[in-house]
Amino acid sequence: VIFPLAEVSEEQFADLQGVVARFNELPGISATFRPAGGPGGLTQNDIFTQTAGLKGKGKGKGGGKGKGKTGVLEGYNHCLMVIADDIPALKNYLHGEAHKDWGPKVRPLIEGDSKPLVFDSDLLITEAAAGKIQHTVFFKCKELSSENAAEAADAVAEICRLPGIMASFAPAGVGGMSLPDTLAALDWPDKTQGFTHVLTVLCDDVASRLGFIASKAHQDLRDSIAQLDGDEW
């Protein structure tokens, strides 16, 4: 879940973290809540500044021009990452008392008329260590052909071979179910805002993130789903 929050005070942030701690007491649930940025207090601007510095030293070249469109989801600045073992665990989290307490605490902090983006999908990454930069890209894709899907899978496999990178690319829906079937199983409304796929990349550091962004494998993924309208967070 990504949120477009106005300024959050230390007290409000601590209050939200208290609810997240309750999420983590639920069976089969692992949750984190954090602002855009990276480990150790690294801000989003720090990442952009360090990336620009690395580019200035000649690193991160390559990849070429692609056919996909991309943009940034403006105003979205916090992420609640919830990893559930299975559908029953996720449903129990969504309908539990802690989640009921989460809404009244976070809704007053949302900027203007914006809405959170909620995206349930398989996470095809295992045994990821803490302290990574999470780079997330949501896509609005037409239905992928078998050829497109195979090309995308090959590109993600190459992305995972890049130094300091782990990646997952998946459609909305979990366990092989479509999004409508997943939402029905969860008894939950659609809050995807029309996005159909998500690319989740865990980077060891700013340099590995730049290496991924500039890589041919990254561009191959974009080219394999060139009908996309991608937005990064």
C-alpha positions, 0 to 999 in steps of 0.5 A: 500500500502506498500513501500520499501523506501530508506532513507527518509529525514524530508523534503521528509516525510513532502512533502508526508504527504502534499499529504496525507492531500489532500487525506483526503479532498476527499469524503469517504477517510481516509488515513495515511502514516507512517513508520514501527513501532507504535504510539508515535515514536515507531520504528520497532526495539523498538517493537522487543526489547520490545517483546523479553523482554516480552518473557524473562519474560515468556509472550507470550508462547503457540501456538505451531508449525504450518504448514504454512511458513512465512517470512518478506517482506524485505525492505518494511518499509512504509505503505499508509493505505487508507480506502474508503467508497465504490468503487466510492470513491476509484476510485475517489482517485486513478484517482484524482489529489492528487494521480497523484502528489503522484507517482512522489514524492514517486517513486524516494524514492523506493529502487532499482528495488523494487515495492510497494505492492498494496492490495485492500480488505474489512476491517472487522474492525469498529470504531478502535481508533487511536494509535494502532500498525498495524500488517499486514500479506499477504498470497499467498493461493490456493483457500480456501475450504468452510471448510478452510474458515469456520475454518479461520473465527472461528479463526479470531473470537477467535483472536478478543476476545484476549485482546487489539486486533481487526482483519480482514482477507479478500481476495483480492477484495472488496464488494464480488467482485473478484480481477479481477472484483474489478480492472476492476471496479477501472480501475486499474492494478494488483499490488498485487504481487500474494498475495491473502489474508491479515490479518490486526491486530490492537494491543493496545500495544506490549504486546497485539501484542505478546499475539496475535502472541503466541495465539492458535487462531493465530496458528489455523488461520495458520493451517486452511490455511496451504497451505499458503506462508505468509509474514509479514509486 
